[in-house]
């Protein structure tokens, strides 16, 4: 699933700096996540960094956008084409594999 930001957002900006894809930006009333850029941090971390940084826990799974690890990893490799060869899937780089 892509991640979304709920109405619980307090506009603190903690999530924006944590996104490896620059998928988070300021919206009218809350921060928003571009689902075309969200990879749920697959390829980078074992947890979704925006959710880990969010004080009110407003970064949540978007039930309208269920996506597989493979799809998210391919998106990460396209977004970060210059480092695609160094990206890998492991317990440390995918919440799908984390225990």
C-alpha positions as CSV (number, residue, x, y, z in Angstrom):
1,X,0.0,0.0,0.0
2,X,1.1,3.5,-0.6
3,X,1.2,5.6,2.5
4,X,-1.2,8.5,3.1
5,X,-1.4,11.3,5.7
6,X,-4.6,11.4,7.7
7,X,-6.5,14.4,9.1
8,X,-4.5,13.9,12.3
9,X,-1.6,15.7,10.6
10,X,-0.4,18.6,12.8
11,X,1.7,20.1,10.0
12,X,5.0,19.6,11.9
13,X,7.0,18.6,8.8
14,X,8.8,15.7,10.5
15,X,7.7,13.3,7.8
16,X,8.8,15.4,4.8
17,X,12.5,15.3,5.7
18,X,12.5,11.5,6.2
19,X,11.2,10.5,2.8
20,X,13.9,9.1,0.6
21,X,11.8,9.9,-2.5
22,X,10.7,13.5,-1.8
23,X,7.2,12.2,-2.1
24,X,5.8,14.4,0.7
25,X,4.9,18.0,0.3
26,X,2.8,20.7,2.0
27,X,-0.9,20.6,1.1
28,X,-3.6,23.0,2.0
29,X,-4.5,21.7,5.4
30,X,-2.0,18.9,5.9
31,X,1.1,17.3,4.3
32,X,0.4,15.0,1.3
33,X,2.1,12.1,-0.2
34,X,2.4,11.6,-3.9
35,X,1.5,7.9,-4.4
36,X,3.5,7.9,-7.7
37,X,6.7,8.6,-5.6
38,X,5.8,6.6,-2.5
39,X,7.7,3.3,-2.2
40,X,6.9,2.8,1.5
41,X,10.7,3.1,1.9
42,X,11.2,-0.3,0.3
43,X,14.8,-0.5,-0.9
44,X,15.9,1.9,1.8
45,X,14.6,0.9,5.3
46,X,12.8,-1.8,7.2
47,X,10.1,0.7,8.2
48,X,8.2,3.5,6.6
49,X,10.3,6.5,7.8
50,X,7.5,9.0,7.5
51,X,5.4,6.9,9.9
52,X,8.3,6.5,12.3
53,X,8.9,10.2,12.4
54,X,5.2,11.3,12.7
55,X,4.3,12.4,16.3
56,X,0.5,12.0,15.9
57,X,0.9,8.8,13.8
58,X,-0.9,10.4,10.8
59,X,1.2,8.5,8.2
60,X,-1.0,5.5,7.6
61,X,-1.5,2.8,4.9
62,X,-3.8,3.9,2.1
63,X,-6.4,1.2,1.7
64,X,-7.2,2.4,-1.8
65,X,-3.6,1.6,-3.0
66,X,-2.5,-1.9,-2.1
67,X,0.9,-2.5,-3.7
68,X,3.3,-5.4,-3.6
69,X,6.9,-5.3,-2.4
70,X,8.0,-6.0,-6.0
71,X,6.1,-3.1,-7.4
72,X,7.4,-0.7,-4.8
73,X,10.9,-1.9,-5.3
74,X,10.7,-1.4,-9.0
75,X,9.4,2.1,-8.4
76,X,12.3,2.9,-6.1
77,X,14.8,1.7,-8.7
78,X,13.1,4.0,-11.3
79,X,13.1,7.0,-9.0
80,X,16.7,6.4,-8.0
81,X,18.0,5.2,-11.3
82,X,21.5,6.5,-10.6
83,X,21.8,4.1,-7.6
84,X,19.4,1.3,-8.8
85,X,22.2,-1.2,-9.0
86,X,23.0,-0.7,-5.3
87,X,19.4,-1.1,-4.0
88,X,18.5,-4.5,-2.6
89,X,15.7,-6.2,-0.8
90,X,16.5,-7.6,2.6
91,X,15.2,-7.5,6.2
92,X,17.0,-4.1,6.6
93,X,15.4,-2.6,3.4
94,X,11.8,-3.8,3.3
95,X,9.1,-3.8,5.9
96,X,7.6,-6.8,4.0
97,X,10.6,-8.9,5.3
98,X,11.2,-7.3,8.7
99,X,10.4,-9.6,11.6
